[in-house]
């Protein structure tokens, strides 16, 4: 089957003059969808008809020709195996980008709901932009500061909140993949081939680095400490071929010292319920990517010792879960599912699921999957590492939201992100605030409970695009 990836439209430029509001209906023309990997003849017309019918209403009407349209909608459908990606965008008749949306599903049964979601997103953005009042610019004295980082979401509307400007490092060579911190000015960053210990000053100053074997795949880094002697332990999760072969490094006085290797565990540092940061571990089975319970772990005498266990519900694993409590003290587990939706479990049962996708990572490992080779076309299956979920001491649930050019099966390329904070209202997670969108991919982040700082690792240039890529570290307070 010919593999054609659906490319999400990139906004070429932004106009500073808002669209003029119109008292009449907004006329929208939906062009034929481009189809790859499916029944082209039927899907082209079916998708066009479905989108047209769902766009009509609320001040917007579908028309038959582009000549009579105020807005032109284009879209694409791409199918790989059982999975599909549906992308659509809207432009004004003059060619100005107005809206873009995409959905993906694991089977054709999810196509109709995906069409509904995309239509609702496009309609909302189109109507909102055409109804913007043409008001004069605010006086310079009351314009919002360009250093604003947080957008709050009160009950009435989104209001911009002014905060202290964040700190941004210089460009770091290479597309880095993981980061961890421990409340000091030192930060540990990982790439494909090495660990890099930096000290934060006016810029990042490299203190030490440690090379990693070429055959190994780094999945994440987590720091625990410092202890009474000022020593920090860095737990480096590594897969060697198809099994964990993790390492522990001691960080003290600006040095990196290897103290254990070939450990058969995957690690994650978490602060459950917004409390003390603890180390957790999980094993990998012969056929299961994540085997058994997640255990609280300690490192002593060169070995990992496992303690209290946490039973993982469906979709949850060492990399993608956390625990929070409501005001009454009842405990809940939150995690991402395989499609990127944020879930909440109570007493082992799923009780809430987000309507939008969050998380999103390009870090992955592969394992042999001979049983599904005929249907997948490859002897390996790819498993992406989920982003961290943070629970703060205030009970907030903090997650990243990556978005980008395309996300289809094992093909991922993210190009922008925001950090989003949720609060539990007793029955669902409600968005409390989000950071301004950054035009970079968020590879990893850490959160300092004491200072309430988000330490963000952004990839500014992907590797392979004329070089080895580039990254930066950004630090923002979470109010």
C-alpha positions as CSV (number, residue, x, y, z in Angstrom):
1,X,0.0,0.0,0.0
2,X,1.3,3.4,-0.9
3,X,2.1,5.3,2.2
4,X,1.2,9.0,1.9
5,X,1.3,11.2,5.0
6,X,-1.4,13.8,5.5
7,X,0.3,17.1,6.0
8,X,-1.3,19.7,8.2
9,X,-1.4,23.2,6.7
10,X,1.2,25.6,8.1
11,X,0.1,29.2,8.8
12,X,2.2,31.2,6.4
13,X,1.6,34.6,7.9
14,X,-0.7,36.5,10.2
15,X,-2.7,39.6,9.2
16,X,-3.0,42.4,11.8
17,X,-6.4,43.6,10.5
18,X,-9.4,41.5,11.8
19,X,-12.0,40.2,9.4
20,X,-15.0,42.5,9.0
21,X,-18.1,41.3,10.7
22,X,-21.0,40.4,8.4
23,X,-24.7,40.5,9.1
24,X,-25.3,37.8,6.5
25,X,-24.5,34.1,6.6
26,X,-20.9,33.1,6.1
27,X,-20.8,31.1,2.8
28,X,-18.5,28.1,2.9
29,X,-17.4,25.8,0.0
30,X,-16.0,22.4,0.9
31,X,-13.7,21.1,-1.8
32,X,-13.3,17.4,-2.6
33,X,-11.1,15.7,0.0
34,X,-7.9,14.0,-1.1
35,X,-7.8,10.3,-0.1
36,X,-4.8,8.0,0.3
37,X,-5.1,4.4,1.2
38,X,-8.9,4.2,1.2
39,X,-11.7,3.9,-1.3
40,X,-11.0,7.2,-3.2
41,X,-14.2,7.3,-5.3
42,X,-16.6,6.9,-2.4
43,X,-14.7,8.8,0.4
44,X,-14.1,11.9,-1.7
45,X,-17.8,12.7,-2.1
46,X,-18.9,11.2,1.3
47,X,-16.4,13.3,3.3
48,X,-17.3,16.4,1.3
49,X,-21.1,15.9,2.0
50,X,-20.6,15.1,5.7
51,X,-18.4,18.1,6.3
52,X,-20.8,20.4,4.4
53,X,-23.8,19.3,6.3
54,X,-22.1,19.6,9.7
55,X,-20.7,23.1,8.9
56,X,-24.1,24.5,8.1
57,X,-25.8,26.4,10.9
58,X,-24.9,29.1,13.5
59,X,-24.5,31.8,10.8
60,X,-22.6,29.6,8.3
61,X,-24.1,28.0,5.2
62,X,-22.6,25.6,2.6
63,X,-22.5,26.7,-1.0
64,X,-22.0,24.7,-4.3
65,X,-19.1,26.6,-5.9
66,X,-15.9,28.4,-4.7
67,X,-16.9,31.5,-6.7
68,X,-19.7,32.3,-4.3
69,X,-17.9,31.4,-1.1
70,X,-16.4,33.6,1.7
71,X,-14.5,30.5,3.0
72,X,-13.0,27.5,1.3
73,X,-12.4,24.3,3.2
74,X,-9.9,21.7,2.0
75,X,-9.1,18.4,3.6
76,X,-7.4,15.0,3.3
77,X,-7.9,11.5,4.5
78,X,-5.0,9.1,4.9
79,X,-5.3,5.4,5.9
80,X,-2.5,3.1,7.1
81,X,-3.7,-0.3,8.0
82,X,-6.7,0.1,10.2
83,X,-5.7,3.6,11.4
84,X,-6.7,6.8,9.7
85,X,-6.0,10.5,9.9
86,X,-8.4,13.2,8.9
87,X,-7.1,16.7,8.3
88,X,-9.0,19.9,7.3
89,X,-8.3,23.6,7.0
90,X,-10.2,26.7,6.1
91,X,-9.1,29.8,4.3
92,X,-10.8,33.0,3.4
93,X,-11.6,33.7,-0.3
94,X,-8.5,36.0,-0.3
95,X,-6.3,33.1,0.9
96,X,-5.9,34.0,4.6
97,X,-5.7,30.9,6.9
98,X,-8.7,30.9,9.3
99,X,-8.7,27.5,11.0
100,X,-7.1,24.0,10.9
101,X,-8.1,20.8,12.7
102,X,-7.2,17.1,12.6
103,X,-8.4,13.9,14.1
104,X,-7.3,10.3,13.9
105,X,-8.9,7.0,14.7
106,X,-8.0,3.4,15.2
107,X,-10.8,2.0,12.9
108,X,-13.4,3.2,10.3
109,X,-16.0,3.1,13.1
110,X,-14.4,6.3,14.5
111,X,-14.7,8.2,11.2
112,X,-18.1,9.8,11.8
113,X,-17.2,11.1,15.3
114,X,-14.0,12.5,13.8
115,X,-15.9,14.3,11.1
116,X,-18.2,15.8,13.8
117,X,-15.3,17.0,15.9
118,X,-13.4,18.6,13.0
119,X,-16.5,20.3,11.7
120,X,-17.2,21.8,15.1
121,X,-13.6,23.1,15.5
122,X,-13.6,24.6,12.0
123,X,-17.0,26.2,12.5
124,X,-16.1,27.7,15.8
125,X,-12.9,29.3,14.5
126,X,-14.5,30.6,11.3
127,X,-17.5,32.2,13.0
128,X,-15.4,33.7,15.7
129,X,-13.0,35.3,13.3
130,X,-15.7,36.7,11.1
131,X,-17.5,38.2,14.1
132,X,-14.5,40.0,15.6
133,X,-15.3,43.7,16.0
134,X,-13.0,46.1,14.2
135,X,-11.9,48.0,17.2
136,X,-8.9,50.4,17.3
137,X,-5.7,49.4,19.0
138,X,-5.5,49.9,22.8
139,X,-3.3,52.7,24.0
140,X,0.3,51.7,24.7
141,X,-0.1,52.3,28.4
142,X,-2.6,49.5,28.9
143,X,-1.4,47.0,26.3
144,X,-0.6,43.5,27.8
145,X,3.1,42.9,28.4
146,X,4.8,40.8,25.7
147,X,6.4,38.8,28.5
148,X,3.1,37.3,29.5
149,X,3.4,33.5,29.8
150,X,0.1,32.3,31.3
151,X,-3.5,32.5,30.0
152,X,-6.0,31.9,32.8
153,X,-9.5,30.4,32.2
154,X,-12.0,31.9,34.7
155,X,-15.7,31.0,34.4
156,X,-16.5,33.9,32.1
157,X,-13.7,34.0,29.5
158,X,-10.0,33.6,28.9
159,X,-8.1,36.4,30.4
160,X,-4.4,37.0,30.0
161,X,-2.5,37.1,33.3
162,X,0.8,39.0,33.6
163,X,3.6,37.0,35.2
164,X,7.3,37.4,35.7
165,X,9.1,36.7,32.4
166,X,10.6,33.3,32.1
167,X,14.3,32.4,31.5
168,X,15.5,31.1,28.2
169,X,18.8,29.4,27.5
170,X,21.0,29.8,24.5
171,X,20.7,27.3,21.6
172,X,22.0,23.9,22.5
173,X,23.4,21.8,19.6
174,X,21.5,18.7,18.9
175,X,17.8,17.7,19.2
176,X,17.7,16.6,22.9
177,X,15.1,14.2,24.2
178,X,14.9,14.3,28.0
179,X,15.5,16.7,31.0
180,X,15.4,16.5,34.8
181,X,16.2,19.0,37.6
182,X,16.3,18.9,41.5
183,X,15.7,22.4,42.7
184,X,19.2,23.8,42.3
185,X,20.8,25.7,39.4
186,X,22.0,22.4,37.9
187,X,20.0,20.7,35.1
188,X,20.6,17.3,33.4
189,X,19.8,17.0,29.7
190,X,20.0,13.9,27.5
191,X,20.5,13.4,23.8
192,X,20.7,10.1,21.9
193,X,24.3,9.5,22.7
194,X,25.2,11.3,25.9
195,X,24.1,13.0,29.2
196,X,24.9,16.7,29.7
197,X,25.1,18.3,33.1
198,X,24.6,22.1,33.0
199,X,24.7,24.9,35.5
200,X,22.1,27.8,35.0
201,X,23.7,31.2,35.0
202,X,23.1,34.0,32.4
203,X,23.3,31.0,30.0
204,X,23.7,27.3,30.4
205,X,27.3,26.3,31.3
206,X,28.4,22.7,30.6
207,X,29.9,21.1,33.7
208,X,30.2,17.5,32.7
209,X,29.0,14.9,30.2
210,X,28.8,11.1,30.0
211,X,28.7,9.1,26.8
212,X,26.1,6.4,26.2
213,X,26.7,3.2,24.2
214,X,25.6,3.6,20.5
215,X,23.5,0.4,20.5
216,X,21.3,1.7,23.4
217,X,18.1,3.8,23.2
218,X,17.6,6.4,25.9
219,X,13.9,6.8,27.0
220,X,14.1,9.2,29.9
221,X,16.0,10.6,32.9
222,X,14.8,11.3,36.4
223,X,16.7,12.8,39.4
224,X,16.1,12.0,43.1
225,X,17.8,14.1,45.8
226,X,19.8,15.9,46.9
227,X,20.5,13.8,50.1
228,X,22.1,15.2,53.3
229,X,25.5,15.1,51.6
230,X,24.3,17.1,48.6
231,X,24.4,14.0,46.3
232,X,21.8,13.6,43.5
233,X,21.0,10.3,41.9
234,X,20.1,10.3,38.2
235,X,18.1,7.3,36.9
236,X,18.6,6.9,33.2
237,X,16.0,4.6,31.5
238,X,17.7,2.8,28.6
239,X,16.5,0.0,26.3
240,X,19.2,-2.2,24.8
241,X,17.8,-3.9,21.8
242,X,14.5,-5.1,23.3
243,X,15.0,-5.1,27.1
244,X,15.7,-2.4,29.8
245,X,19.4,-1.9,30.6
246,X,19.1,1.2,32.7
247,X,21.8,3.1,34.6
248,X,22.3,5.2,37.7
249,X,24.6,8.2,37.9
250,X,25.7,10.1,41.0
251,X,25.8,13.9,40.6
252,X,28.0,15.8,43.1
253,X,30.2,18.8,42.9
254,X,29.5,19.3,39.1
255,X,30.5,15.7,38.2
256,X,28.7,12.7,36.7
257,X,29.7,9.3,38.0
258,X,28.3,6.0,36.8
259,X,27.3,3.9,39.9
260,X,25.1,1.1,38.4
261,X,24.3,-0.2,35.0
262,X,22.3,-3.0,33.2
263,X,19.3,-2.6,35.5
264,X,16.2,-4.4,34.2
265,X,13.8,-1.6,35.1
266,X,12.2,1.5,33.6
267,X,12.2,4.5,35.9
268,X,10.1,7.6,36.5
269,X,10.4,10.2,39.2
270,X,6.9,11.4,40.4
271,X,5.4,13.4,43.2
272,X,2.1,11.6,43.9
273,X,-0.6,13.9,45.3
274,X,1.8,16.8,44.9
275,X,4.0,15.6,47.7
276,X,7.6,14.5,47.9
277,X,9.2,13.3,44.7
278,X,9.7,9.6,44.7
279,X,11.3,7.0,42.4
280,X,9.1,4.4,40.7
281,X,10.0,1.4,38.6
282,X,8.3,-1.1,36.3
283,X,9.6,-4.1,34.4
284,X,9.2,-5.2,30.8
285,X,7.9,-8.6,29.9
286,X,8.8,-10.9,27.1
287,X,5.7,-9.9,25.2
288,X,4.3,-7.1,27.3
289,X,5.9,-3.7,26.9
290,X,4.9,-2.8,30.5
291,X,4.8,-5.8,32.8
292,X,3.0,-6.0,36.1
293,X,2.5,-3.3,38.8
294,X,4.5,-0.1,39.2
295,X,6.6,-0.1,42.4
296,X,8.0,2.5,44.6
297,X,11.8,2.0,44.3
298,X,15.0,2.9,46.2
299,X,18.6,2.5,45.3
300,X,21.0,1.1,47.9
301,X,24.3,-0.8,47.7
302,X,24.3,-0.7,43.9
303,X,20.9,-2.4,43.6
304,X,17.2,-1.4,43.1
305,X,14.9,-2.4,45.9
306,X,11.1,-2.5,45.2
307,X,8.5,-1.5,47.8
308,X,4.9,-0.4,47.7
309,X,3.1,-1.4,44.5
310,X,0.5,0.5,42.4
311,X,-1.8,-1.5,40.2
312,X,-2.0,0.0,36.8
313,X,-5.5,0.2,35.1
314,X,-5.9,-0.2,31.4
315,X,-3.6,2.3,29.4
316,X,-1.6,3.3,32.5
317,X,2.2,2.6,32.7
318,X,5.3,3.8,34.4
319,X,5.7,6.8,32.1
320,X,2.2,8.3,31.8
321,X,0.4,8.2,35.2
322,X,0.1,10.2,38.4
323,X,-2.2,10.3,41.5
324,X,-4.3,13.1,42.9
325,X,-7.0,13.6,45.6
326,X,-10.2,15.6,45.7
327,X,-11.2,17.9,48.5
328,X,-12.7,15.0,50.5
329,X,-9.4,13.0,50.3
330,X,-10.6,10.5,47.7
331,X,-7.8,9.2,45.5
332,X,-7.8,9.1,41.7
333,X,-5.3,7.9,39.0
334,X,-4.9,9.9,35.8
335,X,-3.0,8.8,32.7
336,X,-3.0,9.1,28.9
337,X,-4.4,6.4,26.7
338,X,-2.8,5.2,23.5
339,X,-4.5,7.9,21.4
340,X,-3.4,10.8,23.7
341,X,-6.7,11.4,25.6
342,X,-6.4,12.2,29.3
343,X,-8.2,9.8,31.5
344,X,-9.2,9.7,35.2
345,X,-9.8,6.4,37.1
346,X,-11.7,6.1,40.3
347,X,-11.7,2.8,42.2
348,X,-10.2,1.1,39.1
349,X,-12.9,2.3,36.7
350,X,-12.5,5.0,34.0
351,X,-14.8,7.8,35.1
352,X,-13.7,10.7,32.8
353,X,-12.0,11.2,29.4
354,X,-10.9,14.5,27.8
355,X,-12.4,15.6,24.5
356,X,-9.0,16.9,23.2
357,X,-5.7,15.1,23.0
358,X,-2.8,16.0,25.3
359,X,0.8,14.9,25.8
360,X,2.4,13.8,22.5
361,X,6.0,12.6,22.2
362,X,8.4,11.6,19.5
363,X,10.5,9.3,21.8
364,X,9.9,5.6,21.3
365,X,11.2,2.1,21.5
366,X,10.6,-0.9,19.2
367,X,10.1,-4.6,19.9
368,X,9.6,-7.6,17.7
369,X,5.9,-8.3,16.9
370,X,5.9,-11.3,14.5
371,X,2.3,-12.1,15.2
372,X,1.1,-8.8,13.7
373,X,3.7,-8.6,10.9
374,X,1.2,-9.6,8.2
375,X,-1.2,-6.8,9.1
376,X,1.3,-4.1,10.0
377,X,3.9,-4.8,7.3
378,X,6.8,-4.8,9.8
379,X,8.3,-7.3,12.2
380,X,8.5,-4.6,14.9
381,X,5.9,-2.6,16.8
382,X,6.6,0.9,17.9
383,X,5.8,2.2,21.4
384,X,5.9,5.9,22.1
385,X,6.9,7.2,25.5
386,X,4.1,9.3,27.0
387,X,4.7,12.8,28.5
388,X,4.9,13.3,32.2
389,X,1.7,14.1,34.2
390,X,2.4,16.4,37.2
391,X,0.3,16.8,40.2
392,X,1.1,20.0,42.2
393,X,0.8,20.6,45.9
394,X,-2.3,22.7,45.1
395,X,-4.0,19.6,43.5
396,X,-3.5,20.8,39.9
397,X,-3.0,18.3,37.2
398,X,-0.3,19.7,34.8
399,X,0.2,18.2,31.3
400,X,1.8,19.3,28.0
401,X,-0.1,19.5,24.8
402,X,2.0,19.0,21.7
403,X,0.6,19.6,18.2
404,X,2.2,19.7,14.8
405,X,2.5,18.9,11.1
406,X,1.3,15.4,11.3
407,X,0.6,12.6,13.7
408,X,-0.3,9.3,11.9
409,X,0.4,5.9,13.4
410,X,4.2,5.7,13.9
411,X,4.9,8.9,11.9
412,X,5.0,11.9,14.3
413,X,6.3,15.4,13.9
414,X,5.3,18.0,16.5
415,X,6.0,21.7,16.0
416,X,4.2,23.6,18.8
417,X,3.0,23.1,22.4
418,X,1.4,24.6,25.4
419,X,1.5,23.6,29.1
420,X,-2.1,23.1,30.5
421,X,-3.2,23.0,34.1
422,X,-6.5,21.3,35.1
423,X,-8.5,21.3,38.4
424,X,-10.8,18.4,39.4
425,X,-14.3,19.6,40.1
426,X,-15.6,16.3,41.5
427,X,-16.7,14.8,38.2
428,X,-14.3,16.1,35.5
429,X,-11.0,17.9,35.0
430,X,-11.6,21.6,34.1
431,X,-8.9,23.7,32.4
432,X,-7.6,26.4,34.8
433,X,-4.8,28.0,32.7
434,X,-2.4,27.3,29.9
435,X,0.9,28.8,28.7
436,X,1.2,30.7,25.5
437,X,1.8,28.4,22.5
438,X,5.5,28.0,21.7
439,X,6.5,27.3,18.1
440,X,8.7,24.4,19.1
441,X,8.3,20.7,20.0
442,X,8.3,20.0,23.8
443,X,10.5,16.9,24.2
444,X,10.3,16.7,28.0
445,X,9.8,18.8,31.1
446,X,10.2,18.8,34.9
447,X,8.3,20.7,37.6
448,X,9.8,22.1,40.8
449,X,7.2,21.9,43.6
450,X,9.1,24.3,45.9
451,X,9.5,27.2,43.3
452,X,6.6,26.2,41.1
453,X,8.8,26.4,38.1
454,X,8.3,24.4,34.9
455,X,11.7,23.4,33.4
456,X,11.0,22.9,29.7
457,X,13.1,21.2,27.0
458,X,12.2,22.5,23.6
459,X,13.5,21.2,20.2
460,X,14.0,24.2,18.0
461,X,15.2,22.3,15.0
462,X,14.8,18.6,14.3
463,X,17.8,16.5,13.4
464,X,18.1,15.5,9.8
465,X,16.9,18.9,8.5
466,X,20.3,20.0,7.3
467,X,22.1,19.2,10.5
468,X,22.0,17.6,14.0
469,X,19.2,19.9,15.2
470,X,19.0,22.3,18.1
471,X,17.3,22.7,21.5
472,X,16.9,25.1,24.3
473,X,15.8,25.1,28.0
474,X,13.0,27.4,29.1
475,X,12.0,28.0,32.7
476,X,8.5,29.5,33.5
477,X,6.7,30.0,36.8
478,X,3.3,28.4,37.1
479,X,1.8,31.1,39.3
